């Protein structure tokens, strides 16, 4: 049981155990089939041989009243030699022996049932009081024309040589099948070792990552393992990006708070406190703005679920419903295109943040028309998002500027100028692409590929 538990805890052990059992079953089956076929062929050959002896006896037999006589010397010398292993006999219709060969001397009494004319019987028999087995062939004949006398001719031959042939064949077939089974088990072990080699390479690559000598899974992996290795590399890369992002965010926060803290340290609270209070209030508000800004940066996380697809259509319609309420005083003609089968392989919060910012800008800066299209790319994993508005449009320089934090294209509109910067961060975290183009008819088309 312990050995079975050890084998079952390993994929290689499981496959080796199952294939070994199948191989043993196949060897047993094929050996039985081959032995049965060989035994059948020997029995057929022995039956034909004994039938020829019957025909010889029929040719030599002469009628004598109600009986038959055969010459004292038969052409087949084994019939004339006692204990030769070949015995011939003739019985009448009542089962009484009317003739038997000289080779039957010393043998137990032969008791056989008579057969009707033309009937034949071949079988293995054991005579009472004799340890040897015999192959027997009997044939019923009718002698004479006027008054037909039924006789049954019998030939017995020692089955020892036949059994010895079968035993020799059995030992030979088992010897060769055993050698073949060993060779097959060796080939099976080599095939399993070769087949599981990519898993060993994968385990070694993971150990290299754990030891810090590598930062990704390197190696040539088969097609079946590539989704696993690609997703693991993506997880590792996203974890590394998030770690760097967290470190940079903390460094930026500390650096941004240094100046307000230095101002607060230099405050003089003696004398007139009104100016100092104003400075204190301004710096506290500035620190609050800095913290909110850094928290907003931290909102953009790396993908948490890259293996489970998230339906896009429900999230998109949820965002559109919310924006319709926010911009109820500025109604827009919204045209949306998204299949119910479209899936996003990433974090749901990232998708909502991306769609929310793009659609909010389209509502905010557009002139009453918004087109949004979300569709799956042919590879089944990449996603394309396209948002088109009919606003004033963006040239290349303006687009480059508004993707920076704190920059807004229209200073008259409310906001902090970080929406598109968050979108760009999300796109980069998914190793995607974002592009904006100004349409000739007016408006802007933003295309995102994740």
PAZAVEX-265571 format. One record per residue (C-alpha): residue number from 1; x, y, z. Coordinates in steps of 0.1 Angstrom, whole numbers. Layout:
 num     X     Y     Z
 NUM     X     Y     Z
...
//
This chain:
 num     X     Y     Z
   1     0     0     0
   2    28    24     8
   3    45    17   -25
   4    11    23   -43
   5     7    56   -24
   6    42    67   -35
   7    35    57   -71
   8     1    74   -71
   9    16   107   -58
  10    37   110   -90
  11    24   115  -126
  12    53    95  -139
  13    46    67  -113
  14     9    66  -122
  15    16    63  -160
  16    43    37  -154
  17    20    17  -131
  18   -10    18  -155
  19    11    11  -186
  20    29   -18  -168
  21    -4   -33  -158
  22   -17   -30  -194
  23    16   -45  -207
  24    13   -75  -183
  25   -23   -80  -193
  26   -14   -78  -230
  27    14  -104  -225
  28    -9  -128  -207
  29   -36  -123  -234
  30   -13  -127  -264
  31     4  -158  -248
  32   -29  -174  -242
  33   -40  -167  -278
  34    -8  -180  -293
  35    -8  -211  -272
  36   -45  -218  -281
  37   -37  -213  -318
  38    -7  -236  -316
  39   -26  -263  -297
  40   -55  -261  -322
  41   -31  -265  -351
  42   -14  -295  -334
  43   -48  -311  -327
  44   -58  -307  -363
  45   -26  -322  -376
  46   -29  -351  -351
  47   -65  -357  -361
  48   -55  -360  -398
  49   -26  -383  -389
  50   -49  -406  -369
  51   -75  -406  -396
  52   -49  -418  -421
  53   -42  -448  -397
  54   -80  -455  -397
  55   -80  -455  -435
  56   -50  -479  -435
  57   -69  -503  -412
  58  -100  -500  -433
  59   -80  -510  -464
  60   -66  -541  -447
  61   -98  -553  -430
  62  -116  -584  -443
  63  -151  -596  -433
  64  -154  -630  -416
  65  -190  -637  -407
  66  -202  -610  -383
  67  -167  -600  -376
  68  -136  -585  -392
  69  -101  -598  -394
  70   -69  -579  -401
  71   -35  -594  -411
  72   -12  -603  -382
  73    15  -580  -395
  74     5  -544  -403
  75    24  -520  -425
  76    27  -495  -396
  77    52  -513  -374
  78    41  -494  -343
  79     9  -514  -344
  80    29  -546  -341
  81    51  -535  -312
  82    38  -536  -276
  83    40  -504  -257
  84    48  -485  -289
  85    22  -458  -280
  86     1  -464  -311
  87   -29  -487  -307
  88   -56  -498  -331
  89   -89  -516  -324
  90  -123  -524  -339
  91  -155  -528  -320
  92  -189  -540  -332
  93  -223  -524  -328
  94  -226  -538  -292
  95  -193  -522  -281
  96  -175  -555  -280
  97  -139  -556  -293
  98  -136  -578  -324
  99   -99  -569  -331
 100   -71  -550  -315
 101   -34  -545  -325
 102    -4  -562  -309
 103     6  -529  -294
 104   -24  -531  -271
 105   -10  -560  -251
 106    -6  -550  -215
 107   -30  -521  -218
 108   -62  -517  -198
 109   -94  -529  -214
 110  -106  -505  -241
 111  -141  -493  -235
 112  -157  -471  -261
 113  -191  -464  -273
 114  -198  -474  -310
 115  -205  -447  -335
 116  -230  -447  -363
 117  -220  -449  -400
 118  -199  -419  -411
 119  -197  -404  -376
 120  -162  -393  -364
 121  -148  -383  -330
 122  -115  -369  -320
 123  -107  -363  -283
 124   -81  -367  -255
 125   -88  -397  -233
 126   -74  -413  -202
 127   -77  -450  -199
 128   -85  -465  -165
 129   -54  -476  -146
 130   -31  -459  -170
 131   -14  -426  -161
 132    -8  -417  -198
 133   -32  -396  -218
 134   -41  -406  -254
 135   -52  -388  -285
 136   -81  -409  -299
 137   -98  -409  -332
 138  -129  -430  -339
 139  -149  -435  -371
 140  -181  -455  -376
 141  -185  -477  -407
 142  -210  -502  -421
 143  -197  -533  -436
 144  -215  -554  -463
 145  -242  -547  -487
 146  -270  -572  -479
 147  -268  -572  -441
 148  -247  -542  -430
 149  -227  -547  -399
 150  -218  -516  -380
 151  -182  -513  -368
 152  -162  -486  -351
 153  -125  -483  -359
 154  -104  -468  -331
 155   -68  -455  -331
 156   -51  -443  -299
 157   -17  -426  -297
 158     2  -415  -267
 159    -4  -378  -262
 160    29  -373  -243
 161    49  -361  -273
 162    20  -337  -282
 163    20  -323  -246
 164    57  -320  -247
 165    55  -300  -279
 166    29  -277  -263
 167    51  -273  -232
 168    81  -265  -252
 169    62  -239  -272
 170    48  -224  -240
 171    83  -221  -225
 172    96  -206  -257
 173    68  -181  -261
 174    70  -170  -225
 175   108  -166  -228
 176   105  -144  -259
 177    74  -125  -246
 178    93  -119  -213
 179   123  -105  -233
 180    99   -83  -253
 181    81   -72  -222
 182   114   -61  -206
 183   123   -42  -238
 184    89   -26  -239
 185    92   -16  -202
 186   126    -1  -210
 187   112    18  -240
 188    83    29  -218
 189   107    43  -192
 190   126    61  -219
 191    94    75  -234
 192    81    87  -200
 193   115   102  -192
 194   115   120  -226
 195    78   130  -223
 196    82   145  -188
 197   114   163  -197
 198    96   196  -202
 199    81   193  -167
 200   116   188  -153
 201   128   219  -172
 202    98   238  -158
 203   105   227  -122
 204   142   237  -127
 205   132   271  -141
 206   109   276  -111
 207   138   267   -87
 208   160   292  -105
 209   133   319   -99
 210   131   309   -62
 211   169   311   -59
 212   169   345   -75
 213   191   336  -104
 214   163   342  -129
 215   133   364  -131
 216   112   345  -157
 217   107   310  -170
 218   132   303  -197
 219   132   274  -220
 220   115   258  -250
 221    83   243  -238
 222    58   221  -258
 223    26   235  -271
 224     5   220  -243
 225    26   238  -216
 226    29   272  -233
 227    -4   286  -218
 228     9   276  -184
 229    44   290  -188
 230    31   322  -205
 231     6   329  -178
 232    32   322  -151
 233    56   346  -168
 234    28   371  -170
 235    21   367  -133
 236    57   370  -124
 237    61   401  -146
 238    30   417  -131
 239    41   409   -96
 240    75   425  -103
 241    58   456  -119
 242    35   459   -89
 243    64   456   -65
 244    83   483   -83
 245    52   504   -86
 246    46   501   -48
 247    82   511   -41
 248    80   540   -66
 249    47   552   -51
 250    61   551   -16
 251    92   570   -28
 252    71   595   -46
 253    49   600   -16
 254    78   605     7
 255    94   629   -17
 256    62   649   -22
 257    56   652    15
 258    91   665    22
 259    84   701    11
 260    51   705    31
 261    67   690    61
 262    97   714    58
 263    73   743    56
 264    54   731    87
 265    87   727   106
 266    96   763    98
 267    63   778   111
 268    66   803   139
 269    35   802   161
 270    45   831   183
 271    29   865   178
 272     2   868   152
 273   -10   833   145
 274   -33   841   116
 275    -7   839    89
 276     7   807   104
 277   -27   792   106
 278   -33   800    69
 279     1   784    60
 280    -8   754    81
 281   -42   750    64
 282   -26   754    29
 283     1   728    36
 284   -24   703    52
 285   -46   707    21
 286   -16   702    -1
 287    -6   671    18
 288   -41   658    15
 289   -40   663   -22
 290    -7   646   -25
 291   -20   616    -5
 292   -52   614   -26
 293   -31   616   -58
 294    -8   588   -47
 295   -37   567   -36
 296   -53   572   -70
 297   -20   559   -86
 298   -21   528   -63
 299   -57   520   -75
 300   -42   508  -108
 301   -33   472  -100
 302   -18   445  -120
 303   -41   417  -133
 304   -52   393  -106
 305   -71   368  -127
 306   -56   361  -161
 307   -70   326  -165
 308  -107   333  -159
 309  -125   353  -185
 310  -148   382  -173
 311  -179   390  -195
 312  -174   425  -208
 313  -210   434  -219
 314  -226   436  -184
 315  -198   458  -170
 316  -200   481  -201
 317  -238   486  -198
 318  -235   492  -161
 319  -210   520  -167
 320  -232   535  -195
 321  -262   534  -172
 322  -243   553  -145
 323  -230   579  -170
 324  -265   585  -183
 325  -275   595  -148
 326  -244   617  -142
 327  -248   635  -175
 328  -286   636  -176
 329  -283   674  -184
 330  -262   666  -214
 331  -279   637  -233
 332  -259   617  -258
 333  -267   593  -286
 334  -248   562  -275
 335  -241   534  -298
 336  -225   503  -282
 337  -213   471  -299
 338  -202   442  -276
 339  -210   405  -280
 340  -223   386  -249
 341  -194   361  -255
 342  -167   388  -253
 343  -144   381  -224
 344  -116   400  -207
 345   -88   380  -191
 346   -77   403  -163
 347   -89   421  -132
 348  -125   434  -132
 349  -115   466  -114
 350   -90   474  -141
 351  -116   469  -169
 352  -141   491  -151
 353  -115   518  -145
 354  -104   517  -181
 355  -139   518  -196
 356  -151   543  -170
 357  -124   568  -178
 358  -127   565  -216
 359  -165   568  -216
 360  -165   596  -191
 361  -142   616  -213
 362  -164   608  -243
 363  -195   621  -225
 364  -177   651  -210
 365  -159   663  -241
 366  -182   650  -268
 367  -211   669  -285
 368  -239   644  -280
 369  -226   613  -297
 370  -206   584  -283
 371  -197   551  -301
 372  -181   523  -281
 373  -170   490  -295
 374  -155   461  -276
 375  -146   429  -294
 376  -124   398  -290
 377   -94   395  -312
 378   -90   364  -333
 379   -65   348  -309
 380   -93   346  -283
 381   -74   364  -254
 382   -66   399  -267
 383   -93   425  -263
 384   -99   456  -285
 385  -118   486  -270
 386  -126   516  -293
 387  -144   547  -280
 388  -153   575  -305
 389  -168   609  -297
 390  -177   639  -318
 391  -159   665  -297
 392  -132   690  -307
 393  -106   663  -313
 394   -70   659  -301
 395   -38   664  -320
 396    -7   644  -313
 397     9   670  -290
 398   -23   674  -270
 399   -27   637  -267
 400     8   633  -254
 401     2   660  -229
 402   -32   648  -215
 403   -17   613  -208
 404     5   630  -182
 405    -9   632  -147
 406   -26   665  -137
 407   -29   677  -173
 408   -64   684  -188
 409   -72   693  -223
 410  -101   716  -213
 411   -94   736  -181
 412  -131   746  -180
 413  -142   711  -173
 414  -141   697  -137
 415  -115   670  -129
 416   -80   663  -117
 417   -65   654  -150
 418   -54   618  -141
 419   -81   597  -159
 420   -62   591  -191
 421   -29   587  -171
 422   -46   559  -152
 423   -58   543  -184
 424   -23   544  -198
 425    -9   528  -167
 426   -35   500  -169
 427   -27   494  -206
 428    10   492  -199
 429     4   468  -170
 430   -13   444  -195
 431    15   450  -221
 432   -11   465  -244
 433   -13   494  -268
 434   -33   527  -267
 435   -37   550  -297
 436   -57   582  -303
 437   -66   597  -336
 438   -84   629  -345
 439  -112   623  -370
 440  -116   644  -402
 441  -153   649  -394
 442  -145   660  -359
 443  -140   641  -327
 444  -115   616  -313
 445  -112   578  -316
 446   -93   561  -289
 447   -83   525  -295
 448   -70   502  -268
 449   -57   467  -273
 450   -51   445  -242
//
